């Protein structure tokens, strides 16, 4: 059987910016960085999009998938996980989310 060689790393044409910690930006610039990030992701919050991203990264490393397709799978995971970098101030975003939750809670209590 003639298998494609395992690729050690592939740079991304366009890095993926994600939010980590309290408003810090991390750029994922290569397939290896993408895989390392996914390995670090908490087991309790891994879902279908996580599995798809891991599978896509492994396939890209094995030469069965283009790196850009692995990047798209990672983007989908990042969106669903809520970690896409928006450039917005995280304190403001968290405050707005809290206000929305409080309003929704008040509205639901008013209907009861």
Secondary structure, 3 states (H helix, E strand, C coil): CCCCCCCCCCEEEEEEEEEECCCEEEEEEEHHHHHHHHHHCCHHHCCHHHHHHHHHHHHHHCCCCCHHHHHHHHHHHHHHHCCECCCCCHHHHHHHHHHHHHHHHHHHHHHC
